[in-house]
Amino acid sequence: MIVYPNCKINLGLKVVRKRPDGYHDLETVFYPIPLCDKLEAVVGSGTEGTCSLAISGNPVDGELSDNLIVKAYRMLSADHRLPHIDFNLEKHIPSQAGLGGGS
């Protein structure tokens, strides 16, 4: 499977209230921009419930184990039987640029 996550600019952000769990409810308006990453997910031959991540293109700070793709996979695999997935991320959206390119 291949998806193309778009970047976006946040035109407005309002913190509505703080929730009991410590997070905040937000109201926001995003404007999509025609720039996207490419994310490929392929069932691999590794151990069930594990994944790998390869990143090319723009650099991504931090450890691969802290990447949002890996974290999302781990959360899903905690409750569901998932095959090993090889993720390939081609970064075009710069990280930490305010464009929603967090992976």
N, C-alpha and C positions, 0 to 999 in steps of 0.2 A: 504494500500500500504506500502511496506517495501523497503527501499533502503539502500545501504551500501556505504556511502561516503568514498573514499580512502584518505589516507594521501599521501603527496608528498614532495620531497625535491627540492628546487629551485636551479638548477645547475648554472644558469646564469640570470642576470637581467640587462637590459639596459634601462635607462630613455631616451626616444626618444625626447619628447618635452613636454612643458607645454601647456595645452589647454586653450582656453578662459574661460572655466568654472572653472578653478583652479585645475583641475585634470591633471594627466600626462598620456601620451601614453607610454606604456611599451612594450618591447620585452623580452620574458622570455623563459627558457627551464626548464620543470619540469620532475622529474623522479618519477614514482609511486612506492610506497612501499606497500607490502602486509599486511597492517594494516588498519582497517577501523572501523568506528562507525556504529551503526545500528539506522536508523531513521524510525519510524513507524508513519503513518498518518491515523487516523480513523475518519470517519464522526461521530460526537457526537450529543448529544441531547441538547446542549447549544444554546444560542442565535445566530442567523445568523450573520455572520461578526465578530465572536469572535473565539478565540482559547485558548487552554490550553497547557502547556508544562511540562512534567515530565522528569527529567534527573536522570540517574543512572550511576554507573561506576566512571570513573575519575571525580574529581571535576571540576566545571566550575565557574570561578570568575564572579562577577557582578550579577545584577538583572535579573530575567527571562524576564522582559519586554524589556531588552536591547539585548537579544539573537538574533542572525541573523535569526533564524527560525521564531521567532515572528515578527521581523521587515519585513521579506519577506512576511509573511502572511498579515500583515497590509497594505503593499504597494499594494498587489494584491487586497485586499478587498476594497481598496479605489476606484478602477475602475471596479470591478466585484462583482456580488452577489455570495458570498461564504457561504457554510454551516459552522456551527461550526465544527472545527477540533480539535481532541485530538492528540497532538504530543507526542511521547515517544522516547526519545533519550538515547541510551545506548553508553556512551562515552568510547572509547578505545584509541583514539588518544589524547595525552596530549595537553591541551590548552597552548598557548604561548610558544610552543617548536620549532617553525619554521617548522612544518610539515603540515600546512594547516588545522589544527583542530580547526578552529575559532568558531564553534558552540559548 
